[in-house]
Amino acid sequence: MNPPPEGVGRGPATQAPGRHPDGRHGLAFPALTPLPGEVSPSLRTALSAVLVALSCLLVPFGALAAWAAYGLTDTRGYVATMAPLASDPAVRNAVADTVGDGVAREAGMDPAFLRDAVRSFTATRAYRTAWDAGNEAAHTAVMKALNDESADRDSRPVTVDLAAVTSPLKHRMTADHVPFADRLPVEHTRVALLPPAELTALRKGYHVLDVAGFWLPLAAVVFAVAGISVAVSRRRAVTATALGTALGGALLGLAVAVARRLTLSDLPDATHRPAAGAVYDALTATLRTASWLLLALGLTVAAATWLIRRHSPAVRLLRRRPVCAAPVPAPPPEPTRVRA
């Protein structure tokens, strides 16, 4: 007898046994095709990968731009960051050498004596007051020049008035009962900090960082959210975004370390490199902290998504834990017969 034709005599199930698309054995189903107007899964995966990659690429640049635009431009924060350097031995030695050599060259005196005198002065409270006042005056003058919108802004150098330093210094020394401190003259003498040529390039870079410091971090967040939203497997997209963020934080920390080495190697005077290194470390402390936070946040989110996935060991362990059922009441004892 010939076998019945395909689909005849086999009941309702006419599909041949095969393998389910999700990996289970059973009936084989045809591949799902997107409905008209829907985006194919492959296109969604590619779009998600591009958006996540852009987000991870913008993470270190956004952190760097935000640090430069909001961290370095705040005068109060800058003074607070530089204040501990007044007690740094390398910075004190650099100040003593610079001031002592400058005064000795102008007055024709012994530079060794003047260095020792200035070095002993750097251990007083009056020096720390002058240090804070000088940093505040210099930073205020530079920020005023960067935000200057006048027509002749490119023809004037950045200057600072020495009275902004000598006036609080005189008050501090008078309060400390230093002899003849109240007789110190306070003259308004302006000292140039930056020439006009350097100020022009610095102003252009400042305006670029001012815009990038806001838009780059925002674009990184928007790209990450969009990439996770359009992904076929959002769990994988979150894991990829987290690992990319951690990688961006690691690259940011590496860039800070390499820039420090290059900056110190370019200094002509090797004796001032320890002081320059202390200043560099103080200014980039926030940036290094941000790199560590990005690294820790990315690795934590990636580990969390791995632990809570469907077939992870932690989930299987939770599924295997016995469920405490309600206690079953014991059956009543059967009556016993007493034989006569």
LUMTOR-701400 format. One record per residue (C-alpha): residue in one letter; y, z, x. Coordinates in steps of 0.05 Angstrom, whole numbers, padded with zeros to 5 digits, always signed. Layout:
<pts>
AYZX;...
</pts>
This chain:
<pts>
M+00000+00000+00000;N+00068-00018+00025;P+00118+00039+00034;P+00172+00043-00018;P+00239+00012-00001;E+00295+00054+00029;G+00323+00103-00021;V+00266+00094-00073;G+00218+00149-00087;R+00252+00200-00041;G+00290+00239-00093;P+00364+00256-00088;A+00366+00266-00012;T+00368+00196+00016;Q+00398+00214+00084;A+00350+00216+00142;P+00345+00283+00178;G+00389+00286+00238;R+00441+00331+00272;H+00502+00361+00239;P+00569+00345+00272;D+00579+00419+00289;G+00514+00422+00328;R+00465+00448+00275;H+00403+00411+00255;G+00403+00382+00186;L+00428+00321+00150;A+00470+00273+00190;F+00539+00259+00160;P+00583+00201+00177;A+00644+00214+00221;L+00706+00234+00184;T+00761+00182+00184;P+00834+00202+00174;L+00862+00187+00106;P+00921+00139+00100;G+00983+00174+00124;E+00946+00225+00166;V+00949+00229+00242;S+00884+00220+00280;P+00857+00281+00318;S+00860+00244+00384;L+00934+00229+00375;R+00948+00301+00355;T+00912+00327+00417;A+00950+00280+00463;L+01017+00299+00431;S+01000+00373+00436;A+00982+00365+00510;V+01048+00331+00525;L+01089+00383+00489;V+01052+00441+00521;A+01060+00409+00590;L+01135+00401+00580;S+01141+00473+00557;C+01104+00499+00618;L+01146+00455+00664;L+01211+00481+00635;V+01191+00555+00641;P+01208+00565+00716;F+01270+00521+00712;G+01294+00557+00649;A+01285+00625+00681;L+01323+00603+00744;A+01380+00573+00704;A+01386+00634+00658;W+01387+00680+00719;A+01442+00639+00752;A+01483+00630+00688;Y+01480+00701+00661;G+01458+00745+00719;L+01504+00723+00775;T+01566+00711+00732;D+01571+00782+00705;T+01621+00820+00749;R+01598+00889+00727;G+01525+00872+00739;Y+01541+00840+00806;V+01578+00903+00830;A+01521+00948+00807;T+01471+00904+00844;M+01511+00904+00908;A+01529+00978+00907;P+01463+01003+00939;L+01474+00957+00998;A+01532+01000+01022;S+01480+01049+01049;D+01433+00996+01078;P+01430+01003+01154;A+01428+00928+01167;V+01488+00916+01123;R+01527+00973+01155;N+01513+00945+01224;A+01535+00876+01203;V+01599+00903+01173;A+01613+00944+01236;D+01602+00884+01281;T+01644+00836+01240;V+01703+00883+01227;G+01701+00912+01298;D+01701+00844+01331;G+01755+00818+01286;V+01802+00876+01298;A+01788+00875+01373;R+01804+00801+01376;E+01870+00811+01340;A+01892+00875+01375;G+01862+00862+01444;M+01822+00927+01444;D+01751+00944+01466;P+01702+00916+01414;A+01648+00968+01429;F+01695+01026+01413;L+01717+00993+01348;R+01646+00979+01327;D+01627+01052+01335;A+01688+01073+01297;V+01674+01026+01239;R+01600+01045+01239;S+01618+01118+01232;F+01666+01100+01175;T+01611+01065+01137;A+01577+01132+01127;T+01634+01160+01085;R+01648+01158+01011;A+01713+01122+01024;Y+01673+01063+01052;R+01629+01059+00991;T+01692+01059+00947;A+01721+01002+00988;W+01655+00965+00985;D+01652+00967+00909;A+01725+00949+00903;G+01718+00891+00951;N+01657+00862+00915;E+01691+00868+00847;A+01755+00835+00872;A+01718+00778+00906;H+01672+00765+00847;T+01730+00767+00798;A+01770+00717+00840;V+01712+00669+00846;M+01695+00670+00771;K+01769+00660+00754;A+01771+00599+00799;L+01706+00571+00769;N+01734+00577+00698;D+01803+00550+00717;E+01823+00490+00675;S+01891+00476+00705;A+01910+00408+00733;D+01918+00432+00805;R+01854+00474+00808;D+01822+00429+00860;S+01879+00438+00909;R+01881+00514+00913;P+01832+00558+00952;V+01801+00621+00924;T+01840+00681+00949;V+01835+00756+00940;D+01890+00808+00945;L+01875+00862+00997;A+01913+00912+00955;A+01853+00912+00907;V+01813+00944+00964;T+01864+00985+01001;S+01892+01020+00939;P+01826+01052+00916;L+01809+01066+00989;K+01874+01104+00998;H+01862+01145+00935;R+01791+01162+00957;M+01813+01183+01026;T+01869+01225+00996;A+01820+01259+00950;D+01775+01274+01010;H+01835+01306+01046;V+01836+01257+01103;P+01897+01271+01147;F+01955+01223+01136;A+01916+01184+01083;D+01974+01186+01035;R+02017+01149+01086;L+01973+01088+01090;P+02011+01026+01068;V+01986+00984+01010;E+02009+00913+01021;H+01994+00854+00976;T+01964+00806+01026;R+01920+00749+01001;V+01859+00728+01041;A+01824+00662+01029;L+01750+00665+01008;L+01733+00592+00992;P+01768+00528+01011;P+01784+00476+00957;A+01731+00427+00980;E+01674+00478+00971;L+01703+00502+00906;T+01699+00433+00874;A+01624+00426+00885;L+01613+00499+00865;R+01650+00489+00800;K+01608+00428+00780;G+01544+00466+00794;Y+01568+00526+00754;H+01582+00484+00692;V+01514+00451+00697;L+01479+00519+00702;D+01522+00546+00645;V+01493+00493+00599;A+01423+00493+00627;G+01417+00569+00624;F+01418+00567+00548;W+01383+00502+00531;L+01325+00501+00580;P+01294+00567+00557;L+01305+00546+00484;A+01273+00478+00496;A+01213+00511+00530;V+01201+00555+00469;V+01210+00497+00420;F+01162+00453+00458;A+01110+00508+00461;V+01113+00523+00386;A+01111+00448+00369;G+01052+00436+00416;I+01012+00493+00386;S+01029+00472+00314;V+01005+00399+00321;A+00942+00416+00360;V+00874+00405+00329;S+00848+00468+00363;R+00906+00517+00363;R+00866+00569+00401;R+00858+00521+00460;A+00932+00503+00455;V+00952+00576+00459;T+00906+00586+00519;A+00935+00525+00554;T+01006+00548+00540;A+00991+00618+00566;L+00959+00592+00630;G+01016+00544+00641;T+01067+00600+00632;A+01029+00642+00683;L+01028+00584+00731;G+01103+00574+00722;G+01116+00647+00737;A+01074+00642+00801;L+01111+00579+00823;L+01178+00613+00810;G+01159+00672+00853;L+01135+00625+00908;A+01200+00586+00904;V+01241+00650+00912;A+01201+00669+00974;V+01207+00600+01006;A+01282+00597+00991;R+01291+00665+01025;R+01256+00640+01088;L+01297+00577+01090;T+01363+00613+01077;L+01352+00663+01133;S+01328+00610+01182;D+01393+00570+01172;L+01438+00628+01194;P+01468+00615+01263;D+01471+00689+01282;A+01401+00719+01285;T+01429+00790+01288;H+01456+00784+01217;R+01391+00760+01186;P+01367+00829+01165;A+01433+00841+01128;A+01429+00773+01095;G+01357+00787+01075;A+01378+00852+01042;V+01433+00817+01003;Y+01385+00761+00982;D+01333+00811+00959;A+01384+00849+00918;L+01410+00787+00883;T+01341+00758+00868;A+01309+00823+00845;T+01317+00803+00772;L+01288+00734+00785;R+01227+00764+00820;T+01216+00811+00762;A+01220+00753+00713;S+01167+00715+00753;W+01119+00774+00751;L+01131+00783+00676;L+01116+00710+00662;L+01052+00714+00704;A+01029+00778+00670;L+01046+00754+00600;G+01010+00687+00609;L+00947+00718+00637;T+00946+00772+00583;V+00952+00722+00526;A+00900+00676+00557;A+00851+00734+00565;A+00864+00757+00494;T+00849+00688+00465;W+00785+00684+00507;L+00761+00752+00483;I+00773+00739+00409;R+00742+00670+00406;R+00684+00658+00358;H+00627+00658+00408;S+00655+00706+00459;P+00612+00765+00484;A+00660+00815+00453;V+00656+00783+00384;R+00579+00778+00388;L+00576+00851+00408;L+00618+00871+00348;R+00574+00829+00302;R+00511+00862+00328;R+00535+00933+00315;P+00495+00964+00259;V+00531+00976+00194;C+00527+01047+00169;A+00498+01044+00099;A+00504+01097+00046;P+00449+01149+00050;V+00392+01137+00001;P+00375+01199-00041;A+00306+01226-00029;P+00256+01215-00087;P+00239+01277-00128;P+00174+01311-00108;E+00113+01292-00149;P+00084+01346-00193;T+00020+01376-00164;R-00041+01395-00204;V-00071+01464-00198;R-00147+01466-00205;A-00176+01521-00244;
</pts>
